[in-house]
Amino acid sequence: MQHFGLTVQNMERAYEFYTQVLGGTEVFRHGDFQGDGVQNTLLADQEIEANSRGVNPRTIGVPDLRSGAQRLDVRFIQFDNMVLELLQYRESDQPMGSAVSFAEPVQHMSPAFPRMMHICFYVRDEVDFNKFIADLEAESAKRGMTQVRANRTVRVRTEAERKAAPRSANTNRVTEEPSNGWELIYCKGPEGEQLEFVKALGPVKQRFSEALAKRQQTITR
C-alpha cells in the first residue's frame, strides 16, 4: 500500500495532529494545483454526475480547478509502514494551509455509511492501550482539537458519560476466534475522520504473519 488520502477542512490542524500528536514525518508538500489536466484527472466523474443531474457542480462539492477559482494543496506524511496524504481544496484567495476549505465538511460520519473509509494505526505491543487512548485525547485537547474523541466499550449516552467512563473502557479486547488477540478502539480525528487504533497480539498476530509469509512465497515462485 503506497498511501491513504484524507481531504481536510483545516490543513494546519490536520498536519499538527498527524505529525506532532501521532508522530508522522513530512515527506514533502506541494500545492496550488489548478488547470484542465488536474480537473479532468481528479473530478471528471463528479462533473459528469453534475451534468446528468442538471446542477451546478459546486452544489455537489466539485471545485473549479480548471479556471483556477479553487486550488488543491497536498502534504505527504510518512509513518513506519504507511504514507498519509492530506489534501485541501481551497478558494484561490485563501493561503496554503488555510483553515477555510472550499467545501463544507460532511456532518454524517457514521462508519456504517457505504463508501466511508477509516485509517487504522498499529500500537506497539509493549504500549498500554488504555493509557495510549487517554494520552491521545489529552494531548489533542491541549491543542484545541476537541473533535478527537475515542469510543468506549461501555454504553454511554452523552459526552459527559463518555468522559466519565473508566479508563479500562478504552480498549476492546477480542477473545473469540479467529480475531482473538485484537485490542482496538474507534476514534474520530480532528477533521471528523474515522480512525482506528489496534494491537495485534497472540493468535491474530500469528495469522497475519502466516498469511504474509504464504503470500511472499507465492510471489517468489
C-alpha positions as CSV (number, residue, x, y, z in Angstrom):
1,M,0.0,0.0,0.0
2,Q,1.5,3.3,-1.0
3,H,-0.7,5.8,0.8
4,F,-4.1,6.7,2.2
5,G,-5.6,10.1,1.2
6,L,-7.6,12.3,3.5
7,T,-9.4,15.5,2.4
8,V,-9.3,18.0,5.2
9,Q,-11.1,21.2,6.2
10,N,-8.2,22.7,8.1
11,M,-4.7,21.7,6.7
12,E,-2.6,23.1,9.6
13,R,-4.8,21.4,12.2
14,A,-4.7,18.1,10.4
15,Y,-0.9,18.4,9.8
16,E,-0.3,19.2,13.5
17,F,-2.3,16.1,14.6
18,Y,-0.7,13.6,12.3
19,T,2.9,14.9,12.9
20,Q,3.0,16.3,16.4
21,V,0.4,14.1,18.1
22,L,0.8,10.8,16.2
23,G,4.4,11.3,15.3
24,G,4.4,11.1,11.5
25,T,7.2,12.8,9.4
26,E,6.6,15.1,6.5
27,V,7.9,13.7,3.2
28,F,7.1,16.8,1.1
29,R,4.3,19.2,0.3
30,H,3.1,20.6,-3.0
31,G,0.3,22.9,-3.8
32,D,-1.6,25.5,-5.9
33,F,-2.7,22.7,-8.3
34,Q,-5.1,24.0,-10.9
35,G,-5.8,23.7,-14.6
36,D,-7.6,21.4,-17.1
37,G,-5.4,18.4,-16.6
38,V,-5.8,18.1,-12.8
39,Q,-9.6,18.9,-13.0
40,N,-10.1,16.1,-15.5
41,T,-7.9,13.6,-13.7
42,L,-9.5,14.0,-10.3
43,L,-13.0,15.2,-10.9
44,A,-14.3,14.1,-14.3
45,D,-16.7,11.5,-12.8
46,Q,-18.2,14.2,-10.5
47,E,-18.7,16.7,-13.3
48,I,-20.5,14.0,-15.3
49,E,-22.7,13.4,-12.3
50,A,-23.5,17.1,-12.0
51,N,-24.3,17.3,-15.7
52,S,-26.6,14.3,-15.6
53,R,-28.5,16.0,-12.7
54,G,-28.5,19.4,-14.4
55,V,-27.0,21.1,-11.4
56,N,-24.0,23.4,-10.8
57,P,-21.0,21.1,-10.0
58,R,-20.3,23.3,-6.9
59,T,-23.6,22.2,-5.3
60,I,-22.3,18.6,-5.1
61,G,-18.8,19.6,-3.8
62,V,-16.9,19.9,-7.1
63,P,-14.3,22.7,-7.2
64,D,-13.4,24.6,-10.3
65,L,-9.7,23.8,-10.6
66,R,-10.0,24.2,-14.3
67,S,-10.2,28.0,-14.2
68,G,-8.2,28.4,-11.0
69,A,-11.1,29.7,-8.9
70,Q,-10.1,26.9,-6.5
71,R,-6.8,25.3,-5.8
72,L,-5.6,22.0,-4.4
73,D,-2.7,21.6,-1.9
74,V,-1.2,18.3,-0.6
75,R,1.2,17.1,2.1
76,F,2.6,13.6,2.5
77,I,3.3,12.3,5.9
78,Q,5.3,9.1,6.5
79,F,4.6,6.5,9.2
80,D,6.5,3.3,9.7
81,N,4.5,1.3,7.2
82,M,2.1,3.7,5.6
83,V,2.0,7.2,4.0
84,L,-0.9,9.5,4.6
85,E,-1.7,12.2,2.1
86,L,-3.5,15.3,3.3
87,L,-5.5,17.2,0.6
88,Q,-7.2,20.5,0.9
89,Y,-9.3,22.2,-1.7
90,R,-9.4,25.9,-1.1
91,E,-10.6,29.1,-2.7
92,S,-7.8,30.8,-4.7
93,D,-7.8,33.8,-2.4
94,Q,-7.1,31.7,0.6
95,P,-3.4,31.0,1.5
96,M,-1.9,27.5,1.6
97,G,-2.6,25.8,4.9
98,S,-5.8,27.8,5.3
99,A,-8.4,26.9,7.9
100,V,-11.0,27.5,5.3
101,S,-11.7,24.7,2.8
102,F,-13.7,25.0,-0.5
103,A,-16.5,22.6,0.6
104,E,-18.3,22.3,3.9
105,P,-17.4,19.2,5.9
106,V,-19.7,16.2,5.7
107,Q,-21.6,16.1,9.0
108,H,-22.8,12.5,8.9
109,M,-19.7,10.5,9.6
110,S,-21.0,7.1,10.7
111,P,-18.7,4.3,9.7
112,A,-21.9,2.4,8.6
113,F,-22.4,4.6,5.6
114,P,-21.4,2.9,2.4
115,R,-18.1,4.3,0.9
116,M,-17.0,5.6,4.3
117,M,-13.3,4.7,4.9
118,H,-11.1,4.7,8.0
119,I,-7.4,4.9,8.7
120,C,-6.0,2.3,11.1
121,F,-2.8,2.7,13.1
122,Y,-0.9,0.0,14.9
123,V,0.0,0.5,18.5
124,R,3.2,-1.2,19.6
125,D,2.9,-4.5,21.6
126,E,4.5,-3.0,24.7
127,V,2.3,0.0,24.9
128,D,-0.6,0.2,27.5
129,F,-3.6,0.6,25.2
130,N,-5.9,2.2,27.7
131,K,-3.2,4.8,28.6
132,F,-2.4,5.4,24.9
133,I,-6.0,6.4,24.2
134,A,-6.2,8.6,27.4
135,D,-3.0,10.3,26.4
136,L,-4.1,10.8,22.8
137,E,-7.3,12.5,23.9
138,A,-5.5,14.7,26.5
139,E,-2.7,15.8,24.1
140,S,-5.3,16.6,21.4
141,A,-7.5,18.6,23.8
142,K,-4.4,20.6,24.9
143,R,-4.0,21.7,21.3
144,G,-7.7,22.6,21.0
145,M,-8.6,19.5,19.0
146,T,-11.8,18.7,20.9
147,Q,-13.1,16.7,18.0
148,V,-10.6,13.9,18.8
149,R,-12.8,11.5,20.8
150,A,-12.4,7.8,21.2
151,N,-15.3,5.5,21.8
152,R,-15.8,3.4,24.9
153,T,-16.6,-0.3,25.4
154,V,-19.4,0.6,27.8
155,R,-22.6,2.2,26.8
156,V,-22.7,6.0,27.0
157,R,-25.5,8.3,26.1
158,T,-23.8,11.7,26.5
159,E,-20.4,13.3,26.1
160,A,-20.3,13.6,29.9
161,E,-20.8,9.9,30.3
162,R,-18.2,9.1,27.7
163,K,-15.7,11.3,29.6
164,A,-16.6,9.7,32.9
165,A,-16.2,6.1,31.7
166,P,-13.4,4.2,33.4
167,R,-10.0,4.1,31.7
168,S,-10.5,0.3,31.3
169,A,-13.3,1.0,28.8
170,N,-10.8,2.5,26.3
171,T,-9.9,-1.0,24.9
172,N,-12.0,-3.6,23.3
173,R,-10.1,-6.9,23.8
174,V,-11.3,-9.6,21.4
175,T,-11.1,-13.2,22.6
176,E,-13.3,-15.0,20.0
177,E,-11.5,-16.9,17.2
178,P,-10.3,-16.1,14.7
179,S,-9.9,-12.5,15.9
180,N,-8.6,-13.4,19.3
181,G,-5.7,-11.1,20.2
182,W,-7.0,-7.9,18.7
183,E,-7.1,-4.8,21.0
184,L,-8.9,-2.0,19.3
185,I,-11.0,1.2,19.6
186,Y,-12.6,3.6,17.1
187,C,-11.8,7.3,17.4
188,K,-12.7,10.4,15.5
189,G,-9.8,12.6,14.3
190,P,-9.5,16.4,14.3
191,E,-11.3,16.6,10.9
192,G,-14.1,14.3,11.9
193,E,-12.4,11.4,10.1
194,Q,-12.8,7.9,11.3
195,L,-9.7,6.4,12.9
196,E,-9.0,3.0,14.4
197,F,-6.1,2.1,16.7
198,V,-5.2,-1.6,17.1
199,K,-2.8,-4.0,18.7
200,A,-2.5,-7.4,17.1
201,L,-1.3,-9.9,19.7
202,G,-1.1,-13.7,20.1
203,P,-3.2,-15.8,17.7
204,V,-4.4,-13.0,15.4
205,K,-0.8,-11.6,15.0
206,Q,0.3,-15.1,14.1
207,R,-2.5,-15.4,11.5
208,F,-1.4,-12.2,9.8
209,S,2.3,-13.3,9.9
210,E,1.5,-16.6,8.3
211,A,-0.7,-15.1,5.6
212,L,2.1,-12.6,4.7
213,A,4.7,-15.4,4.6
214,K,2.4,-17.5,2.3
215,R,1.8,-14.5,0.0
216,Q,5.6,-13.9,-0.2
217,Q,6.3,-17.5,-1.1
218,T,3.6,-17.4,-3.8
219,I,5.0,-14.2,-5.3
220,T,8.6,-15.5,-5.4
221,R,7.7,-18.8,-7.2
